[in-house]
């Protein structure tokens, strides 16, 4: 469960996976031989959305603010993991998610309003027509303002469940509200929202309920960070073996004045820094990169020792220190090479 009140854990309290499975099994029918697109915009370490993808055959997308947790999530079987603030630092399309699992932080924003409202306002629109929103909520934010946000987004309130075996229910009164996305002009009555919020049912009870045949959704036109995390760029560079590619390109490049022999790695670095390899390279992820750099001359003093172990003379040697930068033209970011 994500709750900003915990500064130590940066609001990280994951919801029990067993409870999530109970909710999905009770409420949703997945289409046969079709892939449903699923999203968790408060993913933490990605355990919940990874389970949804593995258990129900979904193509999964996630967003997580904390860098360490985003790294853990990126190592799971999740198609795309964004490391960014879901409310302010993500560019996304609307109406493409078949299963929208929304487990927002429990907190108050700087304007004195519930943070949960902000997340619903921004991410509730991501659900595709015919898709399902599973909203993890507590009584503090299950109010008229929340109902109005969901009503304006065209949701039909279906049902709410709580799990008495879940520690988050025992501590915070957590429950799961299910909403079915209708056409944009659809408006359910406020009484129906109020009934769903005020009367959650025990998930373990034998309840007759017609499950929702979920729509698949589709690939998003846009789902990316405004600013890509540095660790993701470095990870891409390591996997692409980019440094070797730079030197291979340099050695095969045509020069106006040909050299007697191929440059060594130190000479190649100087030539790259001076702009000899003035061409764009395309990484495996489609980003365009070009090399730039600087070279500085350093003078070193080397003592020449005599047979008696004393210094007989001093030799002055010039050396060059070169720093090469990979300039990512797609995102306008540098990666420094020693």
Secondary structure, DSSP 8 states (H G I E B T S, - for coil): -B-TT-TTTTTB----HHHHHHHHHHHEE--TT---EEEESS-TTSHHHHHHHHHHT-EEEEEESSHHHHHHHHTSS-SEEEES-TTTSEEE-SS-EEEEEE-----B-TTSSBHHHHHHHHHGGGEEEEEEEEEEE-TTT-SHHHHHHHHHTTEEEEEEEE-TT-HHHHHH--EEEEEEE--TT----HHHHHHHHH--EETTS------EE---B---S-EEESS--HHHHHHHHHHHTHHHHHHHHHHHS--SS--SS---HHHHHHHHHTTSS-S-EE-TTS-EEEEEEEEEEEEEEEEEE-TTSSEEEEEEEEEEEEEEEEEETTTTEEEEE-
